Amino acid sequence: MGCHDVRPLLPARVEELTPLEARVRAEHIAGCSRCAAEAAAYSRLVRALAAMAVLEADPIAGTLERALAVLDRRRVLMADSRLAVFAAGSAGALVATVMVARALRQRRRGPRRAGAARGVPALATPALARAK
């Protein structure tokens, strides 16, 4: 199998792969330095995320009070249900516009360079998600 066939298997953990997929990935990585480097980057990312999951940070003093004050002001503004629906719709349209713009930009860059500018490898679909 070539790089194109193995690339979707690289971000998956071994437990997520079938025995055949795990063997194919291991054999390919043994002979392909590019895919081996990408698999190593995914492993580092998983370890970093696991390390960050246990970190806790105390909020800056007064953060809760400021957030509640902002929410209270917005609740007064949103008392009119038509205004609340308009605000929710506008927020949804903004999010959709940003997502479409990012997808178009990534499509123009191509699948290899989607995260290259930030130094982050492009994420592929895990093997189990593809199988469903």
LINFEN-V987692 format. One record per backbone hydrogen bond with DSSP energy under -0.5 kcal/mol. CO is the residue of the C=O (numbers start at 1). NH is the residue of the N-H. Records with the same first field share a line. If there is no record, write none. Layout:
CO->NH ; NH
//
This chain:
2->6
3->7
6->9 ; 10
7->10 ; 11
9->12
13->16 ; 17
14->17
18->22
19->23
20->24
21->25
22->26
23->27
24->28
25->29
26->30
27->31
28->31 ; 32
31->33
32->36
33->37
34->38
35->39
36->40
37->41
38->42
39->43
40->44
41->45
42->46
43->47
44->48
45->49
46->50
47->51
48->52
49->53
50->54
51->54
52->55
60->63
62->66
63->67
64->68
65->69
66->70
67->71
68->72
69->73
70->74
71->75
72->76
73->77
74->78
76->79
77->80
79->81
80->84
81->85
82->86
83->87
84->88
85->89
86->90
87->91
88->92
89->93
90->94
91->95
92->96
93->97
94->98
95->99
96->100
97->101
98->102
99->103
100->104
101->105
102->106
103->107
104->108
105->109
106->110
113->117
115->118 ; 119 ; 120
116->119
126->130
127->131
128->132
//
